[in-house]
Amino acid sequence: MKKIIAVSACLLGCDCKYNGGSNLDENVIQFVKGYKVVSVCPEVLGGMTTPRKPSEIQPDGSVMNKIGEDVSAYFDRGKLATLAILKQNNCTEIILKDGSPSCGYTQVYDGTFTYKLISGKGITTQYLTDNGITIVDFHKIGQR
C-alpha cells in the first residue's frame, strides 16, 4: 500500500493562489512520486474565490483582506474542511506553502500588507498540528 501525503494544491501547480497563479514546485512533484497524494487548498475549501484579495493574519488572530474585510470565517471553514479530507484519506502528513495565512508553518506575513514576514503559523497549519498532523518542512524536502 502506498504511503499517503497531502500537499498544498498550489505547490502541485493548481492555479488557486490569491492572484490566480500557482506555486508549482518541481522538488515537491519529485518528492511525492510513489505516494498517494491528497491535494488541498484550505482557502478554496473555505469558500474563497480565485483570484481573491490577499489576506493576512492580524495581531488579534483574525484574518483580514487587503481592503479591510474580515475573512476569518473562510479560513475557519477551510481548516475544518482540510482536516476532514486528511482524516477521510487516513493522511497524517502534509506539505504546505510557507508564508501563507492558511499554510505558513515557519512564517506568515505580519498583517500590515507591507510584505514583512514574521515567525508564526497559518490558520490551517496551527489547526492541523493541534490535531496531530505532521508538517513536512518544504525547505528541507530534499533532506528527508
N, C-alpha and C positions, 0 to 999 in steps of 0.2 A: 504494500500500500504506500502511495506517495505521501510524503510529508506535506502538510498544508501550511501556507503562509498567506497573510493578507498584505496588500500593497496599496498605498495611495494611488488612485486611478491616474492622477496627473503624471506620476513617475513612469507609468506604463504607456504614456502617450495620449491619454484621453484628454480632449480639449475641455476640461472642466474647471480650469483656473479662473480666478475672478475676472481676468482680462480676456477670457475666451481661448487662451492658449493652453499649453501643457508644460510639464517639466520633464519631458521624456529623458530618461537616463539609461544609456546602454549598459552601464555597470549593473543597474538593477535588473534589467532584462536578462543579462547573462547569469546573474546570481540566482534568479528564480527558476532557471531551466531545471527540470526534474522535479519541481514542486507542483502541487495543485495550488493555483493562485486564485485568491479571492480579491477582486478589485473593489475598492470602496472610495467614495468621496463624501465625507461627512457633511460638507456644506450643501451639496446637491441632495443627499439623502434627507437633509433637514428642510428641503423645500426652496433653497435659493436658486436663482436663475444663473445661467451662464450666457454672456458675461454679467457681472454684477459690480457694484461699487466695492472698493477694497474695504475690509473691516479690520479692526484691531481691538484687542482686549484692553479695557480701561482699568485704572488702578483699583476700582471698586469690584472688579470681576465681571462686569457687564461687557457686552461686545457692541461697539458702535461702528457704523459705516462712515465713510468719509464725509457724507452730507449730514451727519448727526442723527441718523435713525438708529434706534436701539434694535439690533438684530439678534439679541441673545436667544430668543425663542427658537430661531432657526438652528443655532449652534447646539442648543439643548436637545432638540429633536434629532439632530444629526448624530450626536454622541450616542444617544439611545439606540438609534437605528443601526449604527455601526457595530456596537457591541452585540446586538441581536443577530446580525448577519454572521459575525465571527462565531458566536455560540452555535448557531444553526449549522455551521460548517466545521464544528469541532476545531476551530483555529485558535491557537494560543500565542501566535507571534505575528507582528505586523511591521512593515517598513513604511515609515511616514516621511512627509516632506517637512524638514525642519524650517522654522521661521513662520509657518502658517499659524493663523489664530486658532485653527482646529487641530492641526497636526504637528505643530512645533514640539520638539522633545528636548532640546537643549536651550533654545532661544525663541523669542517671539518679538514682534515689534512693540514698542513702548506705549502705544495708544495715542501718540501725538501726530501720526501721519507724516513724520519727518524722516522716515527710513532708518530710525535708530533701533537697533536690536538690543534686547536685554535678556538676561538669563530667565528662563521660565518655560512652562509647558502650555500647549494649546488646550482648549476646552475638551476636545475628544481625547487627546493624549492623557490628560490627567484622569479622566473617567476610565479609560481603558486600563491604565496602570493600577488604579484603585480597585479594579475588578480582575486583577491577576493576569492581564495580557502583557507579554514581553515586547518591548520596543526594540527592534533590530536597528542599531545605530547606522544610519545612512552613510555617515562619514567614514565608517570602518568596515563597510560592506565587503571589501576585498580581503579583509583580515580575518574573517570568520572561519 
